[in-house]
């Protein structure tokens, strides 16, 4: 039988590991592991977000005022929104009602102390 030596820090390591795992799990559940990308075709852009556990995904796009566009889900958990424009716009997602900022090429600070992604078709040329 193998025995491990017990030290004052033996339980600490286990608690730290549990805390790290809990934090990572919370980040993933909150949508931090979602994959986001765009496909540009003639006259429009398709915005994709992989969030298989989500029940609802809405793309919030800058216009006057911000416009909410419901995404459609396929069987693999990929959500898609097609926008019939190729002009620059700001955006973020609402995943199950919570704001989600994906990794994106361009960002811009907003008036509320946060930032939004910026889609610019010229950034993808």
C-alpha positions, 0 to 999 in steps of 0.5 A: 500500500502506498501512503502519502505524507500529510503536510499542513499544505496537503488539503490546500493543494486540493482546495486550490485545484477545486477552486481553479476547476470551478472558475474554469467551469464557470467561464466555459458555462458562461459562453467563454468557449464559444467559437465565433466567425463570419462568412462574407458572401456577395451582399451579406455577412453570415455571423456564426457562434458555436454554443451547443448548450445555449437555448437562445442566441441573439445578435445585437447589431448597431443601428439606430437604435441597436437591433436584435436579430434572433439566431437560428440553431442547427443540430450541431449547436451552431447558431447563425444570423444572416445580415443583408449588408456589408457595411461596418457595424458594432455588435455583441451577443445575448446568449440565454439573455446574458451579454457575451463578447466573443473574441473579435478582430476589432473592438470599440469602447462604448459609452457604458465602460464596456466594449463592442465588437466591430465588424468591418468588411474591409478588415477581412479583405 
